Amino acid sequence: MTDRTKKLAEFDRNFIWHPFTQMKEYENQEPIIIEEGEGVYLIDTEGRRYIDGVSSLWVTIHGHRVPEIDRAIKEQVEKIGHSTLLGITNTAASELAKELIEICPKGLTKVFYSGDGASAVEVALKMAFQYWQHRGKPKKTKFVSLENGYHGDTLGAVSVGGIDLFHAVYKPLLFETYKAPSYYCYRCPLRKTYPSCEIACAREVEKILEEHHEEIAAVIFEPYVQAAGGMIVSPPGYIKRVRGYCDKYDVIMILDEVATGFGRTGRMFACEHENITPDIMVLGKGMTGGYLPLSATVVTQEIYNAFLGEYDEFKTFFHGHSYSGNPISCAAALGNLEVFRKNSTLERLQEKIEFLEREIQEFKGLEHVGDVRNKGLMVGIELVEDRETKTPYPLNMKMGWRVAGFAMQKEVLIRPLGNVVVLMPPIGIEIKDLKKLIDVTYRAIKKATEDL
Ligand SMILES: *Cc1c(COP(=O)(O)O)cnc(C)c1O
């Protein structure tokens, strides 16, 4: 290890508190210190090249060092770094909003910018709540969300979250929500089987609305994939069904596309698979191609219109962030969309998805693989101690991390969710790198589960 790496590791250990990380454990390991990126590779200070198997926590879209995005940022920096969006605007934010509305599902017409996914979710919740106040239905104040859902780590986002491991400790700080079951086919909470179940989990959402719609402002969930919940993939038809119930009971539908947006599931947005438009759509993560923080809450004209009024009616949406619509972030996002067009990213993606779906069938042959699921290039491989009974490995065995550890030795970086091994490479990945990622993961699972 070079002296420089040692020094940087020491600074890190001494001064950084890492997110979602047990620091006691972290302090006893040698950290990987990333210095550069190239395509789907991350390069550390020792010159090792790792495949970025989870898109640097689900943000990188085409890869690292994408010329168009690099250039867009450089050109913007030479003009201005930041100016506010409170009451005035800037060139990049304005251009990006137009381009976003062009690619969003038909009917979404206005973009509200924030900095990260959680903030954009807060915005969606506050807008939905306030919308009904303005519409003269002040009793509609509650939210319906799903078990295993994840919407970020601020308190509003945690309130509509459903992952006990992350959320239980904060319970006294949260507002109450109605929880519908997760669309988790492998461990169906209703003990049914698709397709004979006729998507009974969607019907559970309807039951809540039937009974409580007069006090419900909105339903919020992740379309097609509950990502942080363990890459849980919904049965086809679920989103459309819930859209129907929201219409029937006059409730706002919020879709959180922070993880699924920008091509991850094979279409630009996951809700396109079912041809529906939510009333509010939340975007984040991949929006800048994985370069800079930027998020958006995109809404219909109807929601926007409910906030229009005379100054002293106080119908203003009283919410904003210092860096809302930051021009450098918006320039990166414009670069990201330019690459989608120029490289025909979505068209070329279909072949990669087909390849991946063929290859991951192999995993089913491994004794401790209980379920293999994917939508597009979002993949979850659920490990179990016993396949017959679907008994999970005890969490303290850290089986997911054992797999990630073996993969790291082969220069593949992945980050599991409990017993679920997650693959979510940049959608710009080439087939040969995708093959390496899958092969290394296969061998790592075999090794981690067999050499006990
Ligand atoms: C990551 C994520 C968020 C939160 O985004 P941050 O930028 O980390 O705040 C919200 N919703 C979903 C579905 C996510 O995957």
The ligand as a MOL file (V3000), in Angstrom:
LIG
                    3D

  0  0  0     0  0            999 V3000
M  V30 BEGIN CTAB
M  V30 COUNTS 15 15 0 0 0
M  V30 BEGIN ATOM
M  V30 1 C -32.6520 6.2430 -2.8300 0
M  V30 2 C -34.1130 6.4290 -2.8420 0
M  V30 3 C -34.6980 7.5760 -2.2810 0
M  V30 4 C -33.9090 8.6190 -1.5480 0
M  V30 5 O -33.0440 9.3120 -2.3730 0
M  V30 6 P -31.8050 10.0990 -1.7120 0
M  V30 7 O -31.2210 10.8600 -2.8410 0
M  V30 8 O -30.8840 9.0430 -1.1620 0
M  V30 9 O -32.3650 10.9540 -0.6330 0
M  V30 10 C -36.0710 7.7300 -2.4050 0
M  V30 11 N -36.8150 6.8030 -3.0180 0
M  V30 12 C -36.2950 5.6810 -3.5570 0
M  V30 13 C -37.1820 4.7250 -4.2650 0
M  V30 14 C -34.9230 5.4490 -3.4730 0
M  V30 15 O -34.4010 4.3170 -3.9700 0
M  V30 END ATOM
M  V30 BEGIN BOND
M  V30 1 1 1 2
M  V30 2 1 2 3
M  V30 3 2 2 14
M  V30 4 1 3 4
M  V30 5 2 3 10
M  V30 6 1 4 5
M  V30 7 1 5 6
M  V30 8 2 6 7
M  V30 9 1 6 8
M  V30 10 1 6 9
M  V30 11 1 10 11
M  V30 12 2 11 12
M  V30 13 1 12 13
M  V30 14 1 12 14
M  V30 15 1 14 15
M  V30 END BOND
M  V30 END CTAB
M  END
